[in-house]
């Protein structure tokens, strides 16, 4: 169990560094309706992160591991090396591209869409952001390291729930800060949104290289 926690924790932290959901919740908190849509956005996000990692773990546990014999250490290690290598390659490609001086197109579109969004739509947007390619890569990473682990179903589900909350920590945190700080928190939230927009590329690189390093290291350890 402790080994599984040690493998899942870095992936959850990497997911928490995702800049797009952070930009989304900050836009909602700074909008006209503030807390209501932001809370529903966070609920949609954390629930879908949990479901995605649960499905990935179940898929590896019940289909891929038994049918393709991925439980054998070398074979599973190769699979992890491929997945981790893909993350590192994606980071290298992003690193080779010129840095942007303006916010990414996705962040701009998201901010415009969420400015006056209704609460129900906010929940759906939060759910959709949890199934972006990078989010699915993280879910697959959690699934592939947890599926062969000797962890009972109950503790495994609990671990996935904690992992989902940790991944959504940077979405939940600003909401808690807004509730505690009230109107005085607005200035700091605006500063955080501006910083996140300026540094989204660097944050994405950190996430991709961190996920890649975790999976490559875990894969090498199986040989």
TORDRENVEX-339281 format. One record per residue: residue in one letter; y, z, x of N, C-alpha, C, CB in turn. Coordinates in steps of 0.02 Angstrom, whole numbers, plus 50000, padded with zeros to 5 digits. Last residue first. Glycine has a CB too. Example, Ala and Ser with C-alpha at 12.3 -4.5 7.8 and 13.67 -1.06 7.14 Angstrom:
residues 2
S498885035450642499475035750684500025039450645499705028650704 A497165039050660497755039050615498355039050660497765045250565 
***
This chain:
residues 223
X497994928150638497544924550684497224929350734497924919050721 X498904935050566498244934150535497764930350580498314930450469 X500134934950626499744941150631499054940550601500104946550596 X500684922950588500414923550656499964929650664500984923750707 X501114926850458500594921750468500274922050536500874914950456 X502114935950486501524938250450500944933250458501684939150375 X503014927350553502734933250587502104935750553503244938750590 X503284918350449502984915950511502664921750549503504912450555 X503864927150354503254923450338502904920850401503404917650291 X504984932150425504494936650395503834933050383504764939550329 X505674920450461505414924850513504874929550486505984928950543 X506014915150333505584911450380505274915850432505974905950413 X506864925250287506244923750251505764920050297506384919550188 X507874923950386507514930350376506854929150341507954935250336 X508314910850370508004912750433507624919350427508534913350488 X508814911650237508284906850255507934908850319508574899850262 X509804921950248509234922450201508664917950222509464920750129 X510694916550342510354922950356509734923650312510824928850344 X511124905150272510764904450336510374910850352511254902850393 X511814911350166511224907150153510804906250216511434900350125 X512864917250237512384921550202511744917650187512684924250137 X513544906050282513254910550331512724915050298513794914950364 X513954900850157513524896950202513174901450252513924891550238 X514804910750105514174909250071513694905350116514314905250007 X516044915250146515474916250191514794914550160515464923350214 X516984913050047517114910550115516494910550159517654914650148 X516414919449937516524912249936516634909350005517114910649892 X516434932749980515784929449967515864921849966515494931849900 X517804935049985517404935350047516744931750038517284942650067 X518124933849849518434929249898518024929149963519154931349912 X517374944449796517234937549775517524932549824517524936349705 X517984955249861517274953849873517104946649853516824958849836 X519264954649804519174953849877518454952049894519384960349913 X518944957249671519244950849689519174949449764519984950549668 X518504970449685518034965249662518294958249678517904965949587 X519704976749720519154976449769518634971149749518824983349774 X520434975049600520674972249663520124971649715521224976649691 X519644982249506519744975049500519964971849566520264973549446 X519564995749506519054992149545519194984649547518374993449516 X520485000849419520655001149490520154997349534520685008449513 X519885000349295520374995149313520544995049387521004996049272 X518355007849349518805005649296519265000149319519205011549271 X517415013549436518105012749458518595010649404518125007749511 X516215013749362516475019949392517215019249408516085021549456 X516095000349322516055005749272516375012049300515325007049252 X516164993549444516674992249393516684997749340516544985549360 X515024998549508515684999749538516234998749486515784995149598 X514034993249424514115000549430514805002249457513565003549475 X514284979749453514354982249384514444989749385513734980349342 X514004978649590514684977649566514794980149495514864970449570 X512544981749583513034985949617513754984849594513004984749690 X511854971249523511934977549486512494981749516511274981549485 X511894962049625512154960149559512294966349518511664955449522 X511294968049729511974965749740512284962749677511974960549796 X510024970549672510474976149689511194973949699510234979549750 X509034961749646509624961449603510134966849618509414961849530 X508104966049739508384959249745509024958549704507864954149721 X507824978649685508144978149750508464971249760507644979449807 X507194974549567507804978549563508184978249629507654985849544 X506074968049621506554964349580507224967949574506264963149510 X505434978749685505674973049725506194969049686505094968549745 X505064986249575505544989049623505844983449666505204994349669 X504144977149520504734979249482505274982149528504524984549430 X503204976149622503574970149603504204972049563503144965449563 X502704989249618503034986849678503454980649663502514985249732 X502134989249490502684993849505503074991549566502435000949515 X501124979849512501654978349463502254982849475501384979349391 X500384987249606500654980649624501224978749577500104975249623 X499964998749536500444999349591500764992749611500115002449650 X499084991049444499644995349423500164996249477499375002049401 X498114984049525498594980549483499204984749462498254978049421 X498004990149697497784990049627498314986749584497624997149602 X497904981249847498334985349804498094984549732499094983449811 X497644974349978497184978749941497594983749900496694982449989 X498324957849978498364964949996497904968949951499094967549990 X498384944649940497784946849976497784954249994497704942850038 X499674945249866499044943249835498424945649873499014935849827 X500764948049948500494953349907499804951649879500964955049850 X501114936450014500974942350055500644947950014501614944950087 X501274927449910500784925849961500634931850006501024920050003 X502294933149830501624932049804501104931149858501614926149759 X503404932849915503144939249892502424938449867503584942149835 X503514918849928503394923049986503114929849968504034923950025 X503784915049798503164912849829502994917049890503214905449848 X505044921049787504504923149743503834921149771504594920249673 X505744913549883505654920749893505084923349849506304924449877 X505684901049821505394901949888505264909349902505864899049942 X506414903749707505694902349700505334902949767505584895449670 X507674905049764507374910749730506624909849722507704911849662 X507864892049811507844897549859507524903749828508544899149885 X507854884749686507364883549739507304889349789507534877349777 X508104896249546508344891149593507834890349649509044893249623 X507804905949456507284900849468507574894949508507004898349401 X508854914149434508274917149467507714912149478508014922949425 X509754906949361509894907849433509314910949470510524912049441 X509224908449233509164901949267509284902649342509674896949237 X509584921649202508874919849207508794913349246508564919149138 X510974920549197510664925049246509924923349256510724932249223 X511074911849088511294909649154510994913949209512064909749159 X510604920148985510234914049002510434911549072510364908648950 X511604929948983510904931848996510504925749019510584934948933 X512704921948947512694925449012511994927549031513164931549011 X512414918448818512374913248870512354916448939512974908448864 X512664930648755511994927848755511894922448808511834924948687 X514094932448778513584936848807512884933848809513564943248768 X514984917148824514754922048774514184926248804514524918548709 X516204914348953515544913348923515384918848873515014913148978 X517354911449025517424913648955516754913248918517954909448919 X516854909249157517504912349145517584915149075518044907449158 X515724902349186515644909349165516304912649147515304913149220 X516134889749227515714890349167515694897449141515014888049183 X516864892249344517194889149287516794890149222517294881649300 X515844897749424516434901749407516804898949347516914902049467 X514974886649433514754892949402515344897149381514304896849450 X515764877449503515534875949435515334882249398514944870949436 X515914884749623516494882649585516304881249512516814876449616 X514594886249666514994892249652515594890449609515224895449717 X514244872749684513884876849635514284882949616513204878849663 X515104868749786515174865649720514834869949667514884858549720 X515754882349886515254877249870515354874749798514544880049879 X517484883949937516874886449907516404880749889517034890649844 X518024875650091518124877650022517464880249994518384871649980 X517604871850214518174876550212518314878950142518794873250241 X515944870350274516454868850223517004874050226516144868550153 X515284864450428515454869950384515994867950335515674876150425 X514144850750445514814853650455514954859150405515354848250450 X512404854550478512924851250438513604854550451512754851550363 X511534862550544511754856450578512314852850541511174851750588 X511204872350454511604874250512511894868150547511184878350561 X510374865450368511014867850343511484869550401510914874050299 X509294863450455509644857650427510334859750403509244854550370 X508914876750478509144872650534509534866550510508544870450577 X508504880650349509074883950381509354879950439508874890750407 X507414872250335507974871650289508604874950317507804874750221 X506614877550438506854870650442507454869450396506284865750425 X506354890250386506724889650449507014882650457506274891250509 X505614886550272506244890250265506664889650328506094897650250 X504524880150332504964876450287505634879850278504624875450220 X503934890750400504234885350438504694881050396503684881050468 X503464898050290503994900850332504334895550374503724906150377 X502494888950244503034891150200503614893950240502774896450151 X501684887650359501984881750328502584883750285501474877950286 X501294900950379501664897450431502014891350402501204895450488 X500554903350263501174907050274501604903650327501024914250294 X499484894650288499884893750228500564897250236499524896350166 X498954900450404499224893550406499684892350347498654888450407 X498534912750350499044912550401499364905750407498764914650468 X497504908650268498104911450237498684911450286497964918650212 X496634904850371496854900050321497494902350287496314898750269 X496414916850446496714910950477496994906050426496214907450520 X495874926350341496504927250377496794920950407496404932250430 X495344921850182495174921950253495824921750294494724915950272 X495924919650061495864926550083495654927250155495374930150039 X495864906850025496434908750066496404915950087497074907350028 X494904899649955494694904150008495264906050055494124901050047 X495244892749845495354889349909495174893649968496064887049914 X494884902049746494644895149742494704891449809495014891449689 X495494914749780494764914049771494524906849777494574916749703 X496894910549806496504914549854495754913849842496704921949849 X497284902849691497284900149759496844904049807497974899849785 X496984911449574496824904349580496754902349653497364900149547 X497304924949579496764922849534496564915549543496974923949464 X498324926649677497754931349672497164928449634497984937749639 X499264916549660498914917049723498284921349717499374919949777 X499624919849527499374913149544498984913349609499954908149550 X500104932849537499504931549496499204924749514499674931749422 X501234930349617500694934749641500054933549603500904942049636 X501964922049531501764919649597501184923749624502354919849645 X502164930649421501784924449412501534921849480502214919149377 X502944940549485502304942349454501864936149445502434945749385 X504064933249523503634936149576502954938149548503974942249608 X504524929749394504364924549444503914927349498505014921749475 X504764942249334504254937749306504044932549357504524934349242 X505804947149418505164950749411504614946149386505254956749364 X506784937449396506534938549464505854942049461507034942749505 X506984939649260506674933349281506434933849353507174927649274 X507574952449261506954951249223506604944949247507114950749148 X508724950349337508204954849363507544953749326508424962149357 X509434940949253509264939549323508684943749347509864940549368 X509604947349131509254940949135509024939349205509704935449110 X510354958449176509704959449145509294952949147509784961849072 X511524952149224511094955849270510394956949241511404962649287 X511994946949102511854942449158511374945849207512504940449194 X512234958849033511714954249009511514949249063511954950648946 X513294963749112512674967549106512104963149082512764973449057 X514254953649091514004955049159513344958849157514524959049199 X514544954148954514184948448982513904949749051514644942448985 X515144967948958514594965748915514214959848942514864964048847 X516234968849054515604972249063515024969449022515684979449048 X517234954949028517044959849079516324962449072517504965549077 X518004946348956517534950748920517214955948964517004946648887 X518814939249047519124942648990518654947748957519334937448938 X518254942449218518444938349161518704942649103517864934249137 X517724949849317518434948549322518694944349264518594945049387 X516394949949284516744956349285517504955349288516524960349345 X516094936249299516054939449233516444945949232515324940749215 X516254934849437516664930849392516664933849322516394923649388 X515254943449482515954945049496516424941149451516114943649570 X514114936649441514264943149411514984945249424513784948549438 X514234924749521514194924649448514384931249416513504922749427 X514214928949653514814925649627514814925549551514844918449654 X512894933849652513454938449664514094935449638513524940049740 X512154922049633512154927249581512724932249590511494930849580 X512564915949761512714912949696512684918049639512234907149682 X512114922649876512824922949859512974920349788513214918949909 X510824933649915510984927149884511694927349856510474925349829 X510374945549962510934942449998511144935849967510764941550070 X509244949049894509864952449876510474949349908509824959749895 X508274941749962508484939649895509134942849874507954941149845 X508164949850075508404943050082508644940350015507854938450111 X507604961150015508274961650045508574954650054508244965250113 X506364955949980506814958349928507524958849954506574965249902 X505864953250107505974947650061506434949750004505314945150034 X505724966150161506204961350191506354955450146505944958750257 X504734971650066505414974150071505894969250104505414980650111 X503464966150082503864964050025504594965950034503594967049961 X502934972450196502984965150193503454962650138502294962150183 X502984985950166503324983550226503394976050227502944985750287 X502144986150055502854987850047503254985050106502954995450041 X500934983250117501204978550068501954979850057500834979150001 X500774994750195500834988250228501144983050180500154985750253 X500635004250095501225004550139501334997950175501145010250190 X499405000050041500005000050000500635000050043500005006149953 
***
